[in-house]
Amino acid sequence: MWHELVLAGIGGKTVAEAKERVSYQEYLSWLSFRRQHGPLAMQLRQERIAAAQMFQLSKLHGGKGQVDDFMIWTKPDEQEISLEQALEKWV
C-alpha cells in the first residue's frame, strides 16, 4: 500500500518519506478510501480498464474467463478458508 500511496503522489516521493509524513490514522483513512473507491494510483486504474476491455473482447469471441484473468499485476485478495477446507483442498 505504501508504494501505491507514493505512486499517487501522497506523502512524498519515496516510501521512506511517506512513512515519515503520513500518520497511522491517515494511513488507515487511505486504506478505507481505497476499499471503497478502488486503486489510488492511475497505473492500477488503467490496468483494470485494459483488463475489462480484454474481457469484453474475449467474451465476444466465446471466451469464458473473468476480468481478473486479464489483470497482469493486480490479483484479487485470497479469501481466508477454514482448516477443514484447506485439508480438503490440499490433501
PDB file of N, CA, C and O in Angstrom:
ATOM      1  N   MET A   1       0.822  -1.191   0.000  1.00  0.00           N
ATOM      2  CA  MET A   1       0.000   0.000   0.000  1.00  0.00           C
ATOM      3  C   MET A   1       0.870   1.262   0.000  1.00  0.00           C
ATOM      4  O   MET A   1       0.497   2.267  -0.604  1.00  0.00           O
ATOM      5  N   TRP A   2       2.028   1.216   0.673  1.00  0.00           N
ATOM      6  CA  TRP A   2       2.900   2.398   0.707  1.00  0.00           C
ATOM      7  C   TRP A   2       3.337   2.787  -0.692  1.00  0.00           C
ATOM      8  O   TRP A   2       3.362   3.970  -1.034  1.00  0.00           O
ATOM      9  N   HIS A   3       3.682   1.800  -1.500  1.00  0.00           N
ATOM     10  CA  HIS A   3       4.120   2.100  -2.868  1.00  0.00           C
ATOM     11  C   HIS A   3       2.996   2.750  -3.670  1.00  0.00           C
ATOM     12  O   HIS A   3       3.233   3.667  -4.456  1.00  0.00           O
ATOM     13  N   GLU A   4       1.790   2.273  -3.466  1.00  0.00           N
ATOM     14  CA  GLU A   4       0.652   2.846  -4.178  1.00  0.00           C
ATOM     15  C   GLU A   4       0.406   4.298  -3.753  1.00  0.00           C
ATOM     16  O   GLU A   4       0.082   5.143  -4.587  1.00  0.00           O
ATOM     17  N   LEU A   5       0.560   4.581  -2.467  1.00  0.00           N
ATOM     18  CA  LEU A   5       0.412   5.957  -1.995  1.00  0.00           C
ATOM     19  C   LEU A   5       1.426   6.872  -2.686  1.00  0.00           C
ATOM     20  O   LEU A   5       1.083   7.963  -3.140  1.00  0.00           O
ATOM     21  N   VAL A   6       2.669   6.416  -2.757  1.00  0.00           N
ATOM     22  CA  VAL A   6       3.719   7.230  -3.392  1.00  0.00           C
ATOM     23  C   VAL A   6       3.445   7.393  -4.886  1.00  0.00           C
ATOM     24  O   VAL A   6       3.619   8.486  -5.425  1.00  0.00           O
ATOM     25  N   LEU A   7       3.022   6.333  -5.558  1.00  0.00           N
ATOM     26  CA  LEU A   7       2.685   6.440  -6.982  1.00  0.00           C
ATOM     27  C   LEU A   7       1.570   7.459  -7.221  1.00  0.00           C
ATOM     28  O   LEU A   7       1.526   8.112  -8.263  1.00  0.00           O
ATOM     29  N   ALA A   8       0.670   7.585  -6.240  1.00  0.00           N
ATOM     30  CA  ALA A   8      -0.436   8.536  -6.350  1.00  0.00           C
ATOM     31  C   ALA A   8      -0.038   9.936  -5.883  1.00  0.00           C
ATOM     32  O   ALA A   8      -0.857  10.854  -5.911  1.00  0.00           O
ATOM     33  N   GLY A   9       1.216  10.103  -5.453  1.00  0.00           N
ATOM     34  CA  GLY A   9       1.697  11.415  -5.032  1.00  0.00           C
ATOM     35  C   GLY A   9       1.335  11.777  -3.598  1.00  0.00           C
ATOM     36  O   GLY A   9       1.301  12.956  -3.245  1.00  0.00           O
ATOM     37  N   ILE A  10       1.066  10.781  -2.779  1.00  0.00           N
ATOM     38  CA  ILE A  10       0.644  11.020  -1.396  1.00  0.00           C
ATOM     39  C   ILE A  10       1.809  10.749  -0.451  1.00  0.00           C
ATOM     40  O   ILE A  10       2.363   9.649  -0.448  1.00  0.00           O
ATOM     41  N   GLY A  11       2.179  11.732   0.341  1.00  0.00           N
ATOM     42  CA  GLY A  11       3.164  11.538   1.400  1.00  0.00           C
ATOM     43  C   GLY A  11       4.606  11.815   1.041  1.00  0.00           C
ATOM     44  O   GLY A  11       5.425  11.987   1.944  1.00  0.00           O
ATOM     45  N   GLY A  12       4.951  11.867  -0.208  1.00  0.00           N
ATOM     46  CA  GLY A  12       6.332  12.124  -0.594  1.00  0.00           C
ATOM     47  C   GLY A  12       6.704  11.419  -1.873  1.00  0.00           C
ATOM     48  O   GLY A  12       5.871  10.810  -2.545  1.00  0.00           O
ATOM     49  N   LYS A  13       7.992  11.518  -2.194  1.00  0.00           N
ATOM     50  CA  LYS A  13       8.480  10.924  -3.445  1.00  0.00           C
ATOM     51  C   LYS A  13       9.056   9.533  -3.244  1.00  0.00           C
ATOM     52  O   LYS A  13       9.324   8.827  -4.217  1.00  0.00           O
ATOM     53  N   THR A  14       9.250   9.132  -1.996  1.00  0.00           N
ATOM     54  CA  THR A  14       9.749   7.789  -1.701  1.00  0.00           C
ATOM     55  C   THR A  14       8.879   7.171  -0.611  1.00  0.00           C
ATOM     56  O   THR A  14       8.157   7.871   0.100  1.00  0.00           O
ATOM     57  N   VAL A  15       8.961   5.856  -0.494  1.00  0.00           N
ATOM     58  CA  VAL A  15       8.224   5.162   0.558  1.00  0.00           C
ATOM     59  C   VAL A  15       8.709   5.630   1.926  1.00  0.00           C
ATOM     60  O   VAL A  15       7.908   5.809   2.843  1.00  0.00           O
ATOM     61  N   ALA A  16      10.002   5.825   2.063  1.00  0.00           N
ATOM     62  CA  ALA A  16      10.550   6.298   3.348  1.00  0.00           C
ATOM     63  C   ALA A  16       9.961   7.656   3.726  1.00  0.00           C
ATOM     64  O   ALA A  16       9.590   7.869   4.880  1.00  0.00           O
ATOM     65  N   GLU A  17       9.873   8.572   2.765  1.00  0.00           N
ATOM     66  CA  GLU A  17       9.271   9.884   3.027  1.00  0.00           C
ATOM     67  C   GLU A  17       7.811   9.736   3.438  1.00  0.00           C
ATOM     68  O   GLU A  17       7.357  10.374   4.388  1.00  0.00           O
ATOM     69  N   ALA A  18       7.091   8.904   2.728  1.00  0.00           N
ATOM     70  CA  ALA A  18       5.672   8.718   3.033  1.00  0.00           C
ATOM     71  C   ALA A  18       5.489   8.143   4.435  1.00  0.00           C
ATOM     72  O   ALA A  18       4.597   8.569   5.167  1.00  0.00           O
ATOM     73  N   LYS A  19       6.321   7.187   4.810  1.00  0.00           N
ATOM     74  CA  LYS A  19       6.216   6.595   6.147  1.00  0.00           C
ATOM     75  C   LYS A  19       6.502   7.630   7.235  1.00  0.00           C
ATOM     76  O   LYS A  19       5.935   7.555   8.324  1.00  0.00           O
ATOM     77  N   GLU A  20       7.360   8.575   6.952  1.00  0.00           N
ATOM     78  CA  GLU A  20       7.661   9.645   7.908  1.00  0.00           C
ATOM     79  C   GLU A  20       6.522  10.643   8.023  1.00  0.00           C
ATOM     80  O   GLU A  20       6.203  11.115   9.114  1.00  0.00           O
ATOM     81  N   ARG A  21       5.910  10.959   6.882  1.00  0.00           N
ATOM     82  CA  ARG A  21       4.954  12.070   6.829  1.00  0.00           C
ATOM     83  C   ARG A  21       3.499  11.666   7.055  1.00  0.00           C
ATOM     84  O   ARG A  21       2.706  12.477   7.533  1.00  0.00           O
ATOM     85  N   VAL A  22       3.136  10.438   6.723  1.00  0.00           N
ATOM     86  CA  VAL A  22       1.739  10.014   6.837  1.00  0.00           C
ATOM     87  C   VAL A  22       1.532   9.356   8.204  1.00  0.00           C
ATOM     88  O   VAL A  22       2.213   8.392   8.554  1.00  0.00           O
ATOM     89  N   SER A  23       0.587   9.894   8.959  1.00  0.00           N
ATOM     90  CA  SER A  23       0.298   9.333  10.280  1.00  0.00           C
ATOM     91  C   SER A  23      -0.434   7.994  10.137  1.00  0.00           C
ATOM     92  O   SER A  23      -0.950   7.661   9.070  1.00  0.00           O
ATOM     93  N   TYR A  24      -0.463   7.251  11.219  1.00  0.00           N
ATOM     94  CA  TYR A  24      -1.161   5.964  11.222  1.00  0.00           C
ATOM     95  C   TYR A  24      -2.642   6.165  10.918  1.00  0.00           C
ATOM     96  O   TYR A  24      -3.226   5.390  10.161  1.00  0.00           O
ATOM     97  N   GLN A  25      -3.251   7.189  11.497  1.00  0.00           N
ATOM     98  CA  GLN A  25      -4.673   7.477  11.263  1.00  0.00           C
ATOM     99  C   GLN A  25      -4.935   7.814   9.799  1.00  0.00           C
ATOM    100  O   GLN A  25      -5.926   7.366   9.223  1.00  0.00           O
ATOM    101  N   GLU A  26      -4.045   8.604   9.200  1.00  0.00           N
ATOM    102  CA  GLU A  26      -4.218   8.948   7.790  1.00  0.00           C
ATOM    103  C   GLU A  26      -4.042   7.717   6.909  1.00  0.00           C
ATOM    104  O   GLU A  26      -4.764   7.538   5.928  1.00  0.00           O
ATOM    105  N   TYR A  27      -3.079   6.870   7.261  1.00  0.00           N
ATOM    106  CA  TYR A  27      -2.857   5.630   6.519  1.00  0.00           C
ATOM    107  C   TYR A  27      -4.128   4.777   6.533  1.00  0.00           C
ATOM    108  O   TYR A  27      -4.552   4.265   5.497  1.00  0.00           O
ATOM    109  N   LEU A  28      -4.732   4.630   7.721  1.00  0.00           N
ATOM    110  CA  LEU A  28      -5.968   3.855   7.828  1.00  0.00           C
ATOM    111  C   LEU A  28      -7.091   4.489   7.017  1.00  0.00           C
ATOM    112  O   LEU A  28      -7.912   3.792   6.420  1.00  0.00           O
ATOM    113  N   SER A  29      -7.116   5.811   7.006  1.00  0.00           N
ATOM    114  CA  SER A  29      -8.124   6.524   6.217  1.00  0.00           C
ATOM    115  C   SER A  29      -7.952   6.232   4.725  1.00  0.00           C
ATOM    116  O   SER A  29      -8.936   6.016   4.017  1.00  0.00           O
ATOM    117  N   TRP A  30      -6.700   6.225   4.247  1.00  0.00           N
ATOM    118  CA  TRP A  30      -6.444   5.912   2.836  1.00  0.00           C
ATOM    119  C   TRP A  30      -6.807   4.464   2.520  1.00  0.00           C
ATOM    120  O   TRP A  30      -7.317   4.176   1.437  1.00  0.00           O
ATOM    121  N   LEU A  31      -6.549   3.552   3.454  1.00  0.00           N
ATOM    122  CA  LEU A  31      -6.937   2.152   3.242  1.00  0.00           C
ATOM    123  C   LEU A  31      -8.445   2.037   3.061  1.00  0.00           C
ATOM    124  O   LEU A  31      -8.923   1.343   2.164  1.00  0.00           O
ATOM    125  N   SER A  32      -9.180   2.719   3.918  1.00  0.00           N
ATOM    126  CA  SER A  32     -10.643   2.704   3.831  1.00  0.00           C
ATOM    127  C   SER A  32     -11.110   3.305   2.512  1.00  0.00           C
ATOM    128  O   SER A  32     -12.001   2.761   1.859  1.00  0.00           O
ATOM    129  N   PHE A  33     -10.512   4.424   2.122  1.00  0.00           N
ATOM    130  CA  PHE A  33     -10.848   5.080   0.865  1.00  0.00           C
ATOM    131  C   PHE A  33     -10.613   4.135  -0.309  1.00  0.00           C
ATOM    132  O   PHE A  33     -11.438   4.038  -1.218  1.00  0.00           O
ATOM    133  N   ARG A  34      -9.473   3.436  -0.279  1.00  0.00           N
ATOM    134  CA  ARG A  34      -9.128   2.523  -1.371  1.00  0.00           C
ATOM    135  C   ARG A  34     -10.126   1.382  -1.479  1.00  0.00           C
ATOM    136  O   ARG A  34     -10.510   0.993  -2.582  1.00  0.00           O
ATOM    137  N   ARG A  35     -10.552   0.838  -0.330  1.00  0.00           N
ATOM    138  CA  ARG A  35     -11.537  -0.249  -0.346  1.00  0.00           C
ATOM    139  C   ARG A  35     -12.858   0.209  -0.981  1.00  0.00           C
ATOM    140  O   ARG A  35     -13.515  -0.562  -1.682  1.00  0.00           O
ATOM    141  N   GLN A  36     -13.234   1.451  -0.733  1.00  0.00           N
ATOM    142  CA  GLN A  36     -14.500   1.964  -1.251  1.00  0.00           C
ATOM    143  C   GLN A  36     -14.419   2.430  -2.702  1.00  0.00           C
ATOM    144  O   GLN A  36     -15.385   2.279  -3.450  1.00  0.00           O
ATOM    145  N   HIS A  37     -13.286   2.993  -3.110  1.00  0.00           N
ATOM    146  CA  HIS A  37     -13.205   3.654  -4.411  1.00  0.00           C
ATOM    147  C   HIS A  37     -12.208   3.051  -5.389  1.00  0.00           C
ATOM    148  O   HIS A  37     -12.098   3.522  -6.521  1.00  0.00           O
ATOM    149  N   GLY A  38     -11.484   2.026  -4.980  1.00  0.00           N
ATOM    150  CA  GLY A  38     -10.532   1.400  -5.886  1.00  0.00           C
ATOM    151  C   GLY A  38      -9.135   1.977  -5.755  1.00  0.00           C
ATOM    152  O   GLY A  38      -8.872   2.798  -4.876  1.00  0.00           O
ATOM    153  N   PRO A  39      -8.242   1.545  -6.632  1.00  0.00           N
ATOM    154  CA  PRO A  39      -6.835   1.935  -6.553  1.00  0.00           C
ATOM    155  C   PRO A  39      -6.631   3.448  -6.575  1.00  0.00           C
ATOM    156  O   PRO A  39      -7.382   4.185  -7.214  1.00  0.00           O
ATOM    157  N   LEU A  40      -5.598   3.890  -5.862  1.00  0.00           N
ATOM    158  CA  LEU A  40      -5.258   5.312  -5.819  1.00  0.00           C
ATOM    159  C   LEU A  40      -4.401   5.705  -7.006  1.00  0.00           C
ATOM    160  O   LEU A  40      -4.569   6.788  -7.567  1.00  0.00           O
ATOM    161  N   ALA A  41      -3.493   4.839  -7.386  1.00  0.00           N
ATOM    162  CA  ALA A  41      -2.544   5.143  -8.457  1.00  0.00           C
ATOM    163  C   ALA A  41      -3.197   4.946  -9.831  1.00  0.00           C
ATOM    164  O   ALA A  41      -3.873   3.947 -10.078  1.00  0.00           O
ATOM    165  N   MET A  42      -2.982   5.906 -10.699  1.00  0.00           N
ATOM    166  CA  MET A  42      -3.569   5.862 -12.035  1.00  0.00           C
ATOM    167  C   MET A  42      -3.131   4.607 -12.800  1.00  0.00           C
ATOM    168  O   MET A  42      -3.903   4.065 -13.590  1.00  0.00           O
ATOM    169  N   GLN A  43      -1.898   4.145 -12.568  1.00  0.00           N
ATOM    170  CA  GLN A  43      -1.402   2.969 -13.272  1.00  0.00           C
ATOM    171  C   GLN A  43      -2.276   1.747 -12.983  1.00  0.00           C
ATOM    172  O   GLN A  43      -2.562   0.956 -13.881  1.00  0.00           O
ATOM    173  N   LEU A  44      -2.698   1.600 -11.724  1.00  0.00           N
ATOM    174  CA  LEU A  44      -3.529   0.454 -11.361  1.00  0.00           C
ATOM    175  C   LEU A  44      -4.946   0.598 -11.919  1.00  0.00           C
ATOM    176  O   LEU A  44      -5.573  -0.393 -12.292  1.00  0.00           O
ATOM    177  N   ARG A  45      -5.439   1.816 -11.974  1.00  0.00           N
ATOM    178  CA  ARG A  45      -6.764   2.043 -12.571  1.00  0.00           C
ATOM    179  C   ARG A  45      -6.728   1.708 -14.066  1.00  0.00           C
ATOM    180  O   ARG A  45      -7.667   1.109 -14.589  1.00  0.00           O
ATOM    181  N   GLN A  46      -5.658   2.089 -14.747  1.00  0.00           N
ATOM    182  CA  GLN A  46      -5.534   1.811 -16.180  1.00  0.00           C
ATOM    183  C   GLN A  46      -5.454   0.312 -16.438  1.00  0.00           C
ATOM    184  O   GLN A  46      -5.984  -0.177 -17.437  1.00  0.00           O
ATOM    185  N   GLU A  47      -4.796  -0.417 -15.546  1.00  0.00           N
ATOM    186  CA  GLU A  47      -4.718  -1.868 -15.709  1.00  0.00           C
ATOM    187  C   GLU A  47      -6.112  -2.480 -15.657  1.00  0.00           C
ATOM    188  O   GLU A  47      -6.428  -3.381 -16.434  1.00  0.00           O
ATOM    189  N   ARG A  48      -6.944  -1.993 -14.744  1.00  0.00           N
ATOM    190  CA  ARG A  48      -8.314  -2.507 -14.606  1.00  0.00           C
ATOM    191  C   ARG A  48      -9.134  -2.205 -15.862  1.00  0.00           C
ATOM    192  O   ARG A  48      -9.899  -3.050 -16.326  1.00  0.00           O
ATOM    193  N   ILE A  49      -8.973  -1.015 -16.400  1.00  0.00           N
ATOM    194  CA  ILE A  49      -9.697  -0.636 -17.617  1.00  0.00           C
ATOM    195  C   ILE A  49      -9.282  -1.541 -18.779  1.00  0.00           C
ATOM    196  O   ILE A  49     -10.133  -2.042 -19.513  1.00  0.00           O
ATOM    197  N   ALA A  50      -7.978  -1.748 -18.942  1.00  0.00           N
ATOM    198  CA  ALA A  50      -7.480  -2.608 -20.026  1.00  0.00           C
ATOM    199  C   ALA A  50      -7.977  -4.046 -19.850  1.00  0.00           C
ATOM    200  O   ALA A  50      -8.341  -4.702 -20.825  1.00  0.00           O
ATOM    201  N   ALA A  51      -7.991  -4.534 -18.603  1.00  0.00           N
ATOM    202  CA  ALA A  51      -8.472  -5.893 -18.341  1.00  0.00           C
ATOM    203  C   ALA A  51      -9.957  -6.015 -18.692  1.00  0.00           C
ATOM    204  O   ALA A  51     -10.380  -7.028 -19.250  1.00  0.00           O
ATOM    205  N   ALA A  52     -10.743  -4.993 -18.370  1.00  0.00           N
ATOM    206  CA  ALA A  52     -12.169  -5.017 -18.701  1.00  0.00           C
ATOM    207  C   ALA A  52     -12.371  -5.038 -20.218  1.00  0.00           C
ATOM    208  O   ALA A  52     -13.260  -5.729 -20.715  1.00  0.00           O
ATOM    209  N   GLN A  53     -11.554  -4.289 -20.949  1.00  0.00           N
ATOM    210  CA  GLN A  53     -11.658  -4.283 -22.406  1.00  0.00           C
ATOM    211  C   GLN A  53     -11.285  -5.646 -22.986  1.00  0.00           C
ATOM    212  O   GLN A  53     -11.955  -6.140 -23.894  1.00  0.00           O
ATOM    213  N   MET A  54     -10.231  -6.246 -22.470  1.00  0.00           N
ATOM    214  CA  MET A  54      -9.811  -7.562 -22.956  1.00  0.00           C
ATOM    215  C   MET A  54     -10.853  -8.626 -22.627  1.00  0.00           C
ATOM    216  O   MET A  54     -11.089  -9.540 -23.417  1.00  0.00           O
ATOM    217  N   PHE A  55     -11.475  -8.499 -21.452  1.00  0.00           N
ATOM    218  CA  PHE A  55     -12.532  -9.422 -21.059  1.00  0.00           C
ATOM    219  C   PHE A  55     -13.696  -9.341 -22.051  1.00  0.00           C
ATOM    220  O   PHE A  55     -14.210 -10.370 -22.489  1.00  0.00           O
ATOM    221  N   GLN A  56     -14.110  -8.124 -22.403  1.00  0.00           N
ATOM    222  CA  GLN A  56     -15.213  -7.952 -23.346  1.00  0.00           C
ATOM    223  C   GLN A  56     -14.863  -8.535 -24.712  1.00  0.00           C
ATOM    224  O   GLN A  56     -15.694  -9.185 -25.346  1.00  0.00           O
ATOM    225  N   LEU A  57     -13.651  -8.305 -25.154  1.00  0.00           N
ATOM    226  CA  LEU A  57     -13.205  -8.852 -26.432  1.00  0.00           C
ATOM    227  C   LEU A  57     -13.197 -10.381 -26.391  1.00  0.00           C
ATOM    228  O   LEU A  57     -13.602 -11.039 -27.350  1.00  0.00           O
ATOM    229  N   SER A  58     -12.740 -10.926 -25.291  1.00  0.00           N
ATOM    230  CA  SER A  58     -12.719 -12.378 -25.118  1.00  0.00           C
ATOM    231  C   SER A  58     -14.139 -12.955 -25.153  1.00  0.00           C
ATOM    232  O   SER A  58     -14.392 -13.959 -25.818  1.00  0.00           O
ATOM    233  N   LYS A  59     -15.055 -12.310 -24.432  1.00  0.00           N
ATOM    234  CA  LYS A  59     -16.451 -12.788 -24.405  1.00  0.00           C
ATOM    235  C   LYS A  59     -17.069 -12.736 -25.800  1.00  0.00           C
ATOM    236  O   LYS A  59     -17.827 -13.628 -26.183  1.00  0.00           O
ATOM    237  N   LEU A  60     -16.744 -11.698 -26.548  1.00  0.00           N
ATOM    238  CA  LEU A  60     -17.259 -11.534 -27.897  1.00  0.00           C
ATOM    239  C   LEU A  60     -16.856 -12.717 -28.778  1.00  0.00           C
ATOM    240  O   LEU A  60     -17.587 -13.104 -29.690  1.00  0.00           O
ATOM    241  N   HIS A  61     -15.678 -13.287 -28.490  1.00  0.00           N
ATOM    242  CA  HIS A  61     -15.169 -14.413 -29.288  1.00  0.00           C
ATOM    243  C   HIS A  61     -15.335 -15.749 -28.571  1.00  0.00           C
ATOM    244  O   HIS A  61     -14.646 -16.715 -28.898  1.00  0.00           O
ATOM    245  N   GLY A  62     -16.245 -15.815 -27.594  1.00  0.00           N
ATOM    246  CA  GLY A  62     -16.581 -17.081 -26.957  1.00  0.00           C
ATOM    247  C   GLY A  62     -15.756 -17.447 -25.748  1.00  0.00           C
ATOM    248  O   GLY A  62     -15.867 -18.574 -25.265  1.00  0.00           O
ATOM    249  N   GLY A  63     -14.927 -16.544 -25.229  1.00  0.00           N
ATOM    250  CA  GLY A  63     -14.119 -16.843 -24.049  1.00  0.00           C
ATOM    251  C   GLY A  63     -14.973 -16.989 -22.795  1.00  0.00           C
ATOM    252  O   GLY A  63     -16.090 -16.476 -22.725  1.00  0.00           O
ATOM    253  N   LYS A  64     -14.435 -17.690 -21.817  1.00  0.00           N
ATOM    254  CA  LYS A  64     -15.188 -17.936 -20.593  1.00  0.00           C
ATOM    255  C   LYS A  64     -14.476 -17.393 -19.357  1.00  0.00           C
ATOM    256  O   LYS A  64     -14.856 -17.743 -18.240  1.00  0.00           O
ATOM    257  N   GLY A  65     -13.466 -16.557 -19.518  1.00  0.00           N
ATOM    258  CA  GLY A  65     -12.706 -16.027 -18.389  1.00  0.00           C
ATOM    259  C   GLY A  65     -13.458 -14.943 -17.637  1.00  0.00           C
ATOM    260  O   GLY A  65     -14.600 -14.615 -17.959  1.00  0.00           O
ATOM    261  N   GLN A  66     -12.797 -14.397 -16.635  1.00  0.00           N
ATOM    262  CA  GLN A  66     -13.305 -13.282 -15.839  1.00  0.00           C
ATOM    263  C   GLN A  66     -12.361 -12.095 -16.020  1.00  0.00           C
ATOM    264  O   GLN A  66     -11.250 -12.254 -16.527  1.00  0.00           O
ATOM    265  N   VAL A  67     -12.796 -10.921 -15.610  1.00  0.00           N
ATOM    266  CA  VAL A  67     -11.957  -9.726 -15.731  1.00  0.00           C
ATOM    267  C   VAL A  67     -10.619  -9.936 -15.023  1.00  0.00           C
ATOM    268  O   VAL A  67      -9.573  -9.553 -15.548  1.00  0.00           O
ATOM    269  N   ASP A  68     -10.647 -10.542 -13.839  1.00  0.00           N
ATOM    270  CA  ASP A  68      -9.410 -10.749 -13.077  1.00  0.00           C
ATOM    271  C   ASP A  68      -8.395 -11.621 -13.816  1.00  0.00           C
ATOM    272  O   ASP A  68      -7.197 -11.537 -13.549  1.00  0.00           O
ATOM    273  N   ASP A  69      -8.860 -12.447 -14.731  1.00  0.00           N
ATOM    274  CA  ASP A  69      -7.948 -13.277 -15.523  1.00  0.00           C
ATOM    275  C   ASP A  69      -7.047 -12.431 -16.423  1.00  0.00           C
ATOM    276  O   ASP A  69      -5.983 -12.889 -16.839  1.00  0.00           O
ATOM    277  N   PHE A  70      -7.458 -11.220 -16.719  1.00  0.00           N
ATOM    278  CA  PHE A  70      -6.699 -10.341 -17.601  1.00  0.00           C
ATOM    279  C   PHE A  70      -5.882  -9.300 -16.846  1.00  0.00           C
ATOM    280  O   PHE A  70      -5.240  -8.447 -17.459  1.00  0.00           O
ATOM    281  N   MET A  71      -5.904  -9.365 -15.529  1.00  0.00           N
ATOM    282  CA  MET A  71      -5.108  -8.450 -14.712  1.00  0.00           C
ATOM    283  C   MET A  71      -3.686  -8.997 -14.667  1.00  0.00           C
ATOM    284  O   MET A  71      -3.465 -10.118 -14.209  1.00  0.00           O
ATOM    285  N   ILE A  72      -2.737  -8.223 -15.135  1.00  0.00           N
ATOM    286  CA  ILE A  72      -1.358  -8.701 -15.206  1.00  0.00           C
ATOM    287  C   ILE A  72      -0.692  -8.643 -13.839  1.00  0.00           C
ATOM    288  O   ILE A  72      -0.063  -9.613 -13.416  1.00  0.00           O
ATOM    289  N   TRP A  73      -0.822  -7.529 -13.152  1.00  0.00           N
ATOM    290  CA  TRP A  73      -0.092  -7.329 -11.901  1.00  0.00           C
ATOM    291  C   TRP A  73      -0.960  -7.469 -10.667  1.00  0.00           C
ATOM    292  O   TRP A  73      -0.527  -8.029  -9.660  1.00  0.00           O
ATOM    293  N   THR A  74      -2.164  -6.971 -10.736  1.00  0.00           N
ATOM    294  CA  THR A  74      -3.031  -6.963  -9.566  1.00  0.00           C
ATOM    295  C   THR A  74      -3.877  -8.221  -9.551  1.00  0.00           C
ATOM    296  O   THR A  74      -4.596  -8.501 -10.510  1.00  0.00           O
ATOM    297  N   LYS A  75      -3.798  -8.961  -8.498  1.00  0.00           N
ATOM    298  CA  LYS A  75      -4.595 -10.165  -8.339  1.00  0.00           C
ATOM    299  C   LYS A  75      -5.553  -9.966  -7.174  1.00  0.00           C
ATOM    300  O   LYS A  75      -5.210  -9.280  -6.210  1.00  0.00           O
ATOM    301  N   PRO A  76      -6.756 -10.554  -7.242  1.00  0.00           N
ATOM    302  CA  PRO A  76      -7.697 -10.400  -6.131  1.00  0.00           C
ATOM    303  C   PRO A  76      -7.132 -11.017  -4.862  1.00  0.00           C
ATOM    304  O   PRO A  76      -6.389 -11.998  -4.910  1.00  0.00           O
ATOM    305  N   ASP A  77      -7.495 -10.431  -3.725  1.00  0.00           N
ATOM    306  CA  ASP A  77      -7.057 -10.972  -2.450  1.00  0.00           C
ATOM    307  C   ASP A  77      -7.635 -12.365  -2.254  1.00  0.00           C
ATOM    308  O   ASP A  77      -8.803 -12.619  -2.547  1.00  0.00           O
ATOM    309  N   GLU A  78      -6.796 -13.258  -1.754  1.00  0.00           N
ATOM    310  CA  GLU A  78      -7.283 -14.597  -1.467  1.00  0.00           C
ATOM    311  C   GLU A  78      -8.166 -14.552  -0.234  1.00  0.00           C
ATOM    312  O   GLU A  78      -7.841 -13.885   0.749  1.00  0.00           O
ATOM    313  N   GLN A  79      -9.281 -15.264  -0.288  1.00  0.00           N
ATOM    314  CA  GLN A  79     -10.167 -15.306   0.855  1.00  0.00           C
ATOM    315  C   GLN A  79      -9.659 -16.341   1.847  1.00  0.00           C
ATOM    316  O   GLN A  79      -9.132 -17.385   1.462  1.00  0.00           O
ATOM    317  N   GLU A  80      -9.825 -16.036   3.123  1.00  0.00           N
ATOM    318  CA  GLU A  80      -9.409 -16.990   4.148  1.00  0.00           C
ATOM    319  C   GLU A  80     -10.330 -18.194   4.107  1.00  0.00           C
ATOM    320  O   GLU A  80     -11.533 -18.078   3.873  1.00  0.00           O
ATOM    321  N   ILE A  81      -9.730 -19.360   4.344  1.00  0.00           N
ATOM    322  CA  ILE A  81     -10.521 -20.586   4.398  1.00  0.00           C
ATOM    323  C   ILE A  81     -10.246 -21.280   5.720  1.00  0.00           C
ATOM    324  O   ILE A  81      -9.231 -21.035   6.372  1.00  0.00           O
ATOM    325  N   SER A  82     -11.161 -22.143   6.096  1.00  0.00           N
ATOM    326  CA  SER A  82     -11.011 -22.857   7.359  1.00  0.00           C
ATOM    327  C   SER A  82      -9.979 -23.982   7.204  1.00  0.00           C
ATOM    328  O   SER A  82      -9.592 -24.341   6.092  1.00  0.00           O
ATOM    329  N   LEU A  83      -9.551 -24.519   8.327  1.00  0.00           N
ATOM    330  CA  LEU A  83      -8.595 -25.625   8.312  1.00  0.00           C
ATOM    331  C   LEU A  83      -9.180 -26.817   7.560  1.00  0.00           C
ATOM    332  O   LEU A  83      -8.475 -27.482   6.801  1.00  0.00           O
ATOM    333  N   GLU A  84     -10.461 -27.086   7.769  1.00  0.00           N
ATOM    334  CA  GLU A  84     -11.107 -28.221   7.101  1.00  0.00           C
ATOM    335  C   GLU A  84     -11.123 -28.027   5.580  1.00  0.00           C
ATOM    336  O   GLU A  84     -10.870 -28.964   4.821  1.00  0.00           O
ATOM    337  N   GLN A  85     -11.421 -26.808   5.153  1.00  0.00           N
ATOM    338  CA  GLN A  85     -11.431 -26.521   3.719  1.00  0.00           C
ATOM    339  C   GLN A  85     -10.035 -26.667   3.127  1.00  0.00           C
ATOM    340  O   GLN A  85      -9.876 -27.177   2.018  1.00  0.00           O
ATOM    341  N   ALA A  86      -9.029 -26.222   3.866  1.00  0.00           N
ATOM    342  CA  ALA A  86      -7.652 -26.331   3.392  1.00  0.00           C
ATOM    343  C   ALA A  86      -7.253 -27.799   3.256  1.00  0.00           C
ATOM    344  O   ALA A  86      -6.623 -28.181   2.270  1.00  0.00           O
ATOM    345  N   LEU A  87      -7.612 -28.614   4.229  1.00  0.00           N
ATOM    346  CA  LEU A  87      -7.278 -30.036   4.170  1.00  0.00           C
ATOM    347  C   LEU A  87      -7.969 -30.713   2.988  1.00  0.00           C
ATOM    348  O   LEU A  87      -7.367 -31.540   2.302  1.00  0.00           O
ATOM    349  N   GLU A  88      -9.235 -30.358   2.752  1.00  0.00           N
ATOM    350  CA  GLU A  88      -9.954 -30.931   1.609  1.00  0.00           C
ATOM    351  C   GLU A  88      -9.303 -30.528   0.291  1.00  0.00           C
ATOM    352  O   GLU A  88      -9.224 -31.320  -0.649  1.00  0.00           O
ATOM    353  N   LYS A  89      -8.842 -29.290   0.241  1.00  0.00           N
ATOM    354  CA  LYS A  89      -8.276 -28.762  -0.996  1.00  0.00           C
ATOM    355  C   LYS A  89      -6.889 -29.336  -1.288  1.00  0.00           C
ATOM    356  O   LYS A  89      -6.568 -29.624  -2.441  1.00  0.00           O
ATOM    357  N   TRP A  90      -6.067 -29.502  -0.250  1.00  0.00           N
ATOM    358  CA  TRP A  90      -4.667 -29.856  -0.466  1.00  0.00           C
ATOM    359  C   TRP A  90      -4.310 -31.305  -0.153  1.00  0.00           C
ATOM    360  O   TRP A  90      -3.188 -31.729  -0.429  1.00  0.00           O
ATOM    361  N   VAL A  91      -5.228 -32.068   0.412  1.00  0.00           N
ATOM    362  CA  VAL A  91      -4.895 -33.460   0.754  1.00  0.00           C
ATOM    363  C   VAL A  91      -5.584 -34.409  -0.186  1.00  0.00           C
ATOM    364  O   VAL A  91      -5.429 -35.623  -0.061  1.00  0.00           O
TER     365      VAL A  91
END
